[in-house]
Amino acid sequence: MVDVLSGGRLEFGVGSGYLKHEFSSFGVDFAEKYERFDEALEIIRMA
């Protein structure tokens, strides 16, 4: 649907974040960043 609505012009970018306060604000341990990013990216790919 997004492809049709955007005329094929959608660009989707992702990033894992790199500042500790970005994670602590949500109560997430910074050490889990890579594992969480990989899991979220896989879920997005399957969607």
TIVO-2410 file (N, C-alpha, C; in nm, 3 decimals):
# residues 47
REC num residu      c1      c2      c3 atome chaine
REC   1      M   0.082  -0.118   0.000     N      A
REC   1      M   0.000   0.000   0.000    CA      A
REC   1      M   0.087   0.125   0.000     C      A
REC   2      V   0.189   0.127   0.083     N      A
REC   2      V   0.277   0.244   0.088    CA      A
REC   2      V   0.345   0.265  -0.046     C      A
REC   3      D   0.384   0.156  -0.112     N      A
REC   3      D   0.448   0.166  -0.243    CA      A
REC   3      D   0.355   0.235  -0.343     C      A
REC   4      V   0.230   0.197  -0.342     N      A
REC   4      V   0.133   0.257  -0.434    CA      A
REC   4      V   0.109   0.403  -0.398     C      A
REC   5      L   0.088   0.431  -0.272     N      A
REC   5      L   0.061   0.569  -0.229    CA      A
REC   5      L   0.178   0.664  -0.255     C      A
REC   6      S   0.300   0.612  -0.243     N      A
REC   6      S   0.418   0.697  -0.261    CA      A
REC   6      S   0.471   0.695  -0.404     C      A
REC   7      G   0.408   0.617  -0.489     N      A
REC   7      G   0.459   0.606  -0.626    CA      A
REC   7      G   0.595   0.538  -0.631     C      A
REC   8      G   0.620   0.448  -0.536     N      A
REC   8      G   0.748   0.376  -0.533    CA      A
REC   8      G   0.864   0.458  -0.479     C      A
REC   9      R   0.835   0.567  -0.409     N      A
REC   9      R   0.941   0.657  -0.363    CA      A
REC   9      R   0.971   0.648  -0.214     C      A
REC  10      L   0.920   0.548  -0.146     N      A
REC  10      L   0.944   0.538  -0.002    CA      A
REC  10      L   1.086   0.490   0.024     C      A
REC  11      E   1.154   0.559   0.112     N      A
REC  11      E   1.285   0.515   0.160    CA      A
REC  11      E   1.271   0.493   0.310     C      A
REC  12      F   1.317   0.378   0.356     N      A
REC  12      F   1.304   0.341   0.496    CA      A
REC  12      F   1.442   0.321   0.554     C      A
REC  13      G   1.477   0.400   0.652     N      A
REC  13      G   1.609   0.389   0.714    CA      A
REC  13      G   1.595   0.350   0.861     C      A
REC  14      V   1.690   0.277   0.911     N      A
REC  14      V   1.690   0.235   1.050    CA      A
REC  14      V   1.827   0.260   1.112     C      A
REC  15      G   1.831   0.273   1.241     N      A
REC  15      G   1.956   0.289   1.313    CA      A
REC  15      G   1.941   0.235   1.454     C      A
REC  16      S   2.049   0.195   1.512     N      A
REC  16      S   2.042   0.132   1.645    CA      A
REC  16      S   2.055   0.233   1.760     C      A
REC  17      G   2.092   0.354   1.730     N      A
REC  17      G   2.117   0.450   1.837    CA      A
REC  17      G   2.255   0.428   1.896     C      A
REC  18      Y   2.313   0.531   1.954     N      A
REC  18      Y   2.449   0.514   2.006    CA      A
REC  18      Y   2.474   0.591   2.136     C      A
REC  19      L   2.376   0.665   2.182     N      A
REC  19      L   2.393   0.740   2.306    CA      A
REC  19      L   2.322   0.667   2.421     C      A
REC  20      K   2.393   0.651   2.532     N      A
REC  20      K   2.337   0.576   2.645    CA      A
REC  20      K   2.208   0.637   2.697     C      A
REC  21      H   2.196   0.770   2.696     N      A
REC  21      H   2.073   0.830   2.749    CA      A
REC  21      H   1.952   0.800   2.661     C      A
REC  22      E   1.975   0.767   2.533     N      A
REC  22      E   1.863   0.728   2.446    CA      A
REC  22      E   1.800   0.597   2.494     C      A
REC  23      F   1.880   0.512   2.554     N      A
REC  23      F   1.832   0.383   2.603    CA      A
REC  23      F   1.780   0.395   2.745     C      A
REC  24      S   1.852   0.467   2.830     N      A
REC  24      S   1.810   0.478   2.970    CA      A
REC  24      S   1.677   0.550   2.985     C      A
REC  25      S   1.644   0.637   2.892     N      A
REC  25      S   1.515   0.707   2.895    CA      A
REC  25      S   1.398   0.608   2.887     C      A
REC  26      F   1.422   0.494   2.822     N      A
REC  26      F   1.318   0.392   2.807    CA      A
REC  26      F   1.339   0.273   2.898     C      A
REC  27      G   1.437   0.281   2.988     N      A
REC  27      G   1.464   0.172   3.080    CA      A
REC  27      G   1.525   0.050   3.013     C      A
REC  28      V   1.600   0.072   2.905     N      A
REC  28      V   1.662  -0.036   2.829    CA      A
REC  28      V   1.811  -0.036   2.855     C      A
REC  29      D   1.865  -0.155   2.884     N      A
REC  29      D   2.008  -0.169   2.908    CA      A
REC  29      D   2.086  -0.147   2.777     C      A
REC  30      F   2.181  -0.056   2.779     N      A
REC  30      F   2.260  -0.023   2.661    CA      A
REC  30      F   2.331  -0.146   2.603     C      A
REC  31      A   2.367  -0.241   2.689     N      A
REC  31      A   2.438  -0.361   2.645    CA      A
REC  31      A   2.352  -0.450   2.555     C      A
REC  32      E   2.221  -0.430   2.558     N      A
REC  32      E   2.129  -0.511   2.477    CA      A
REC  32      E   2.105  -0.452   2.338     C      A
REC  33      K   2.171  -0.342   2.307     N      A
REC  33      K   2.137  -0.268   2.186    CA      A
REC  33      K   2.149  -0.350   2.058     C      A
REC  34      Y   2.254  -0.426   2.041     N      A
REC  34      Y   2.272  -0.502   1.917    CA      A
REC  34      Y   2.170  -0.614   1.905     C      A
REC  35      E   2.146  -0.684   2.014     N      A
REC  35      E   2.048  -0.793   2.014    CA      A
REC  35      E   1.908  -0.740   1.983     C      A
REC  36      R   1.871  -0.630   2.046     N      A
REC  36      R   1.739  -0.570   2.023    CA      A
REC  36      R   1.726  -0.519   1.880     C      A
REC  37      F   1.830  -0.456   1.828     N      A
REC  37      F   1.826  -0.404   1.692    CA      A
REC  37      F   1.809  -0.517   1.592     C      A
REC  38      D   1.887  -0.623   1.607     N      A
REC  38      D   1.878  -0.737   1.516    CA      A
REC  38      D   1.739  -0.800   1.519     C      A
REC  39      E   1.683  -0.812   1.638     N      A
REC  39      E   1.549  -0.871   1.651    CA      A
REC  39      E   1.444  -0.781   1.584     C      A
REC  40      A   1.451  -0.652   1.609     N      A
REC  40      A   1.354  -0.560   1.551    CA      A
REC  40      A   1.365  -0.556   1.399     C      A
REC  41      L   1.486  -0.556   1.347     N      A
REC  41      L   1.507  -0.554   1.202    CA      A
REC  41      L   1.453  -0.680   1.137     C      A
REC  42      E   1.470  -0.794   1.201     N      A
REC  42      E   1.416  -0.919   1.148    CA      A
REC  42      E   1.263  -0.915   1.144     C      A
REC  43      I   1.203  -0.859   1.247     N      A
REC  43      I   1.056  -0.847   1.250    CA      A
REC  43      I   1.008  -0.758   1.137     C      A
REC  44      I   1.078  -0.648   1.113     N      A
REC  44      I   1.042  -0.557   1.004    CA      A
REC  44      I   1.057  -0.626   0.869     C      A
REC  45      R   1.163  -0.702   0.852     N      A
REC  45      R   1.184  -0.775   0.725    CA      A
REC  45      R   1.074  -0.876   0.700     C      A
REC  46      M   1.029  -0.944   0.805     N      A
REC  46      M   0.924  -1.043   0.788    CA      A
REC  46      M   0.789  -0.978   0.756     C      A
REC  47      A   0.771  -0.855   0.802     N      A
REC  47      A   0.644  -0.785   0.775    CA      A
REC  47      A   0.635  -0.752   0.629     C      A
***
